[in-house]
Amino acid sequence: MSNFITTKWDVIIIGGGAAGFFAAIRCAELNPNLRVLILEKASQTLGKVLISGGGRCNVTHACFEPAKLITHYPRGGNELRGAFSRFQPKDTVEWFESRAIKLKAESDGRMFPVTDDSNTIVNCLHDSAKKAGVRVELGASVLSVEKGLKSGFKLEVRKARVEPGRNEAQVIPLQAKKLLFATGGDRKSLEIIQSFGHTISSPVPSLFTFNIKDKRINGLAGVSVEDAALKMDSISARGPLLITHWGMSGPAVLRLSAWGARILFDKKYASPLTVNWLGDYRLDTTLEILQRNKDWHENARKKIATNSAFSQIPIRLWKQLTEFIGDKNWGDVSKAELRKLAEELTAGEFKIQGKGQFKEEFVTCGGVNLKEVDFKTMQSRVVDGLFFAGEVLNIDGLTGGFNFQSAWTTGWLAGNALSADVLNG
Ligand SMILES: Cc1cc2nc3c(=O)[nH]c(=O)nc-3n(C[C@H](O)[C@H](O)[C@H](O)COP(=O)(O)OP(=O)(O)OC[C@H]3O[C@@H](n4cnc5c(N)ncnc54)[C@H](O)[C@@H]3O)c2cc1C
């Protein structure tokens, strides 16, 4: 029943995602003599690439300085510094360009295929793997891995065989001289890796929106400010903020969710949140501006609710933030009310009451401890011949193409090392 050509392979890659494919292609292109196999438990490979970036695939980010690039990684930045000096977004662009796939950068730096279609990337990776002679097995779930007595690895693989009228599976033993885990956030795979003596930080979600029920933002879904500053515990983030039906989203919120992923998980996604709707405005400056507005004679008889002091705050939001003052004219607002408004604008207190999903991109933080991996080769420092690439590592990036970039980079580095003459011939 087995449709594996052989049970003995030079290189087995567990996981047919971005990192697994990139590693397999690099390895097989550098050393065409190697027998390279990708095992993918799902019925299709590159599933996340296909749905990524809202179906457009945000392949990478137009940030070409490794030192700057690493600031976009809440976890893994330090370790990626050297890795990005070997393979960075410029190399990703060239890699795809050398295969006739052009990428374009949008004004915020995100890079997509010019076709705006993730199929372009998926097809390119499939074609490149096929051309390089990489074998891909679908419905092949790795159940267990053992280190051989001298070298190499023994795997137990559950291979599903779905045919009309038949739905069977068989457990097949395979052997590999070198093994790469490119299994993303898969928990079972992390358990196997742990059984080899690796330390794993438990996977928790990163990049999510905040559920906040608060009358100050009630009914304002779709309203946004260009530059808000958020604070939660010791973590802060800045950028555009979007009010949604459920609470808050937008780049500032996503950044905070990534940097604070573990803290928020520990707090069960219930935490105070401070919002400065004016970005970096301080309380005293804001109070001065409010006072000037009050003192300006033309304002004296104008309603505060409909005459904002700050053009950067949309009027509907201003109306709700000033609601506590009531139906007063600027001239009638008390000193205490002005101060409270300045506090509201620069340090509004909200409560995160849960997390929502950011549909464009989703990652987990957590995974293999980075100290236990050599970032020149992506080889384990614990077990010879064992490699890691992609999200299985305790690396995650902000939204914007940074997550795929770390998958391409670590996959490429692993591919280099996997292609070198295999242990014991
Ligand atoms: C909706 C969505 C949109 C996204 N959009 C973007 C974007 O536009 N830009 C960006 O940079 N990032 C994006 N990301 C994040 C990005 O997709 C991931 O960071 C990236 O796919 C990680 O690649 P990977 O190869 O490490 O892991 P994965 O893509 O998760 O691949 C791992 C593979 O291993 C397989 N596997 C796991 N365990 C086993 C096993 N035991 N046996 C066999 N197979 C196994 C899994 O089935 C899976 O196919 C998005 C994520 C999501 C969910």
The ligand as an SDF file (V2000), in Angstrom:
LIG
                    3D

 53 58  0  0  0  0  0  0  0  0999 V2000
   -4.2540   33.7350    7.8030 C   0  0  0  0  0  0  0  0  0  0  0  0
   -2.7620   33.9620    7.8370 C   0  0  0  0  0  0  0  0  0  0  0  0
   -2.2180   34.9380    7.0230 C   0  0  0  0  0  0  0  0  0  0  0  0
   -0.8410   35.2080    7.0650 C   0  0  0  0  0  0  0  0  0  0  0  0
   -0.3240   36.1600    6.2400 N   0  0  0  0  0  0  0  0  0  0  0  0
    1.0060   36.4210    6.2860 C   0  0  0  0  0  0  0  0  0  0  0  0
    1.5850   37.3760    5.4020 C   0  0  0  0  0  0  0  0  0  0  0  0
    0.9210   37.9230    4.5070 O   0  0  0  0  0  0  0  0  0  0  0  0
    2.9260   37.6460    5.5350 N   0  0  0  0  0  0  0  0  0  0  0  0
    3.7140   37.0140    6.4800 C   0  0  0  0  0  0  0  0  0  0  0  0
    4.9130   37.3130    6.5600 O   0  0  0  0  0  0  0  0  0  0  0  0
    3.1940   36.0720    7.2760 N   0  0  0  0  0  0  0  0  0  0  0  0
    1.8810   35.7550    7.1930 C   0  0  0  0  0  0  0  0  0  0  0  0
    1.3660   34.7940    8.0120 N   0  0  0  0  0  0  0  0  0  0  0  0
    2.2830   34.0520    8.8860 C   0  0  0  0  0  0  0  0  0  0  0  0
    2.9780   32.9970    8.0240 C   0  0  0  0  0  0  0  0  0  0  0  0
    2.0090   32.3030    7.2890 O   0  0  0  0  0  0  0  0  0  0  0  0
    3.7740   32.0170    8.8950 C   0  0  0  0  0  0  0  0  0  0  0  0
    4.6890   32.7330    9.6850 O   0  0  0  0  0  0  0  0  0  0  0  0
    4.5300   31.0310    7.9960 C   0  0  0  0  0  0  0  0  0  0  0  0
    3.6030   30.3320    7.1850 O   0  0  0  0  0  0  0  0  0  0  0  0
    5.3410   30.0510    8.8110 C   0  0  0  0  0  0  0  0  0  0  0  0
    5.8520   29.1030    7.9100 O   0  0  0  0  0  0  0  0  0  0  0  0
    6.3590   27.6820    8.4120 P   0  0  0  0  0  0  0  0  0  0  0  0
    6.7680   26.9390    7.1860 O   0  0  0  0  0  0  0  0  0  0  0  0
    7.3380   27.8550    9.4950 O   0  0  0  0  0  0  0  0  0  0  0  0
    5.0930   27.0010    9.1010 O   0  0  0  0  0  0  0  0  0  0  0  0
    3.6890   26.5750    8.4790 P   0  0  0  0  0  0  0  0  0  0  0  0
    3.3310   27.3980    7.3230 O   0  0  0  0  0  0  0  0  0  0  0  0
    2.7480   26.5140    9.6240 O   0  0  0  0  0  0  0  0  0  0  0  0
    3.9540   25.1180    7.9240 O   0  0  0  0  0  0  0  0  0  0  0  0
    4.1500   24.0150    8.7710 C   0  0  0  0  0  0  0  0  0  0  0  0
    3.6170   22.7960    8.0750 C   0  0  0  0  0  0  0  0  0  0  0  0
    4.0320   21.6460    8.7820 O   0  0  0  0  0  0  0  0  0  0  0  0
    2.9850   20.7000    8.7500 C   0  0  0  0  0  0  0  0  0  0  0  0
    3.1980   19.7890    9.8820 N   0  0  0  0  0  0  0  0  0  0  0  0
    3.1960   20.1180   11.2040 C   0  0  0  0  0  0  0  0  0  0  0  0
    3.4730   19.0140   11.9460 N   0  0  0  0  0  0  0  0  0  0  0  0
    3.6240   17.9900   11.0740 C   0  0  0  0  0  0  0  0  0  0  0  0
    3.9120   16.6040   11.2450 C   0  0  0  0  0  0  0  0  0  0  0  0
    4.0990   16.0530   12.4610 N   0  0  0  0  0  0  0  0  0  0  0  0
    4.0080   15.8370   10.1400 N   0  0  0  0  0  0  0  0  0  0  0  0
    3.8380   16.3620    8.9030 C   0  0  0  0  0  0  0  0  0  0  0  0
    3.5580   17.6660    8.6910 N   0  0  0  0  0  0  0  0  0  0  0  0
    3.4700   18.4770    9.7630 C   0  0  0  0  0  0  0  0  0  0  0  0
    1.7500   21.5580    8.8660 C   0  0  0  0  0  0  0  0  0  0  0  0
    0.6030   20.8790    8.3810 O   0  0  0  0  0  0  0  0  0  0  0  0
    2.1180   22.7560    8.0050 C   0  0  0  0  0  0  0  0  0  0  0  0
    1.7190   22.6170    6.6680 O   0  0  0  0  0  0  0  0  0  0  0  0
    0.0000   34.4710    7.9510 C   0  0  0  0  0  0  0  0  0  0  0  0
   -0.5540   33.4830    8.7480 C   0  0  0  0  0  0  0  0  0  0  0  0
   -1.9090   33.2070    8.6850 C   0  0  0  0  0  0  0  0  0  0  0  0
   -2.4770   32.1060    9.5310 C   0  0  0  0  0  0  0  0  0  0  0  0
  1  2  1  0
  2  3  1  0
  2 52  2  0
  3  4  2  0
  4  5  1  0
  4 50  1  0
  5  6  2  0
  6  7  1  0
  6 13  1  0
  7  8  2  0
  7  9  1  0
  9 10  1  0
 10 11  2  0
 10 12  1  0
 12 13  2  0
 13 14  1  0
 14 15  1  0
 14 50  1  0
 15 16  1  0
 16 17  1  0
 16 18  1  0
 18 19  1  0
 18 20  1  0
 20 21  1  0
 20 22  1  0
 22 23  1  0
 23 24  1  0
 24 25  2  0
 24 26  1  0
 24 27  1  0
 27 28  1  0
 28 29  2  0
 28 30  1  0
 28 31  1  0
 31 32  1  0
 32 33  1  0
 33 34  1  0
 33 48  1  0
 34 35  1  0
 35 36  1  0
 35 46  1  0
 36 37  1  0
 36 45  1  0
 37 38  2  0
 38 39  1  0
 39 40  1  0
 39 45  2  0
 40 41  1  0
 40 42  2  0
 42 43  1  0
 43 44  2  0
 44 45  1  0
 46 47  1  0
 46 48  1  0
 48 49  1  0
 50 51  2  0
 51 52  1  0
 52 53  1  0
M  END
$$$$
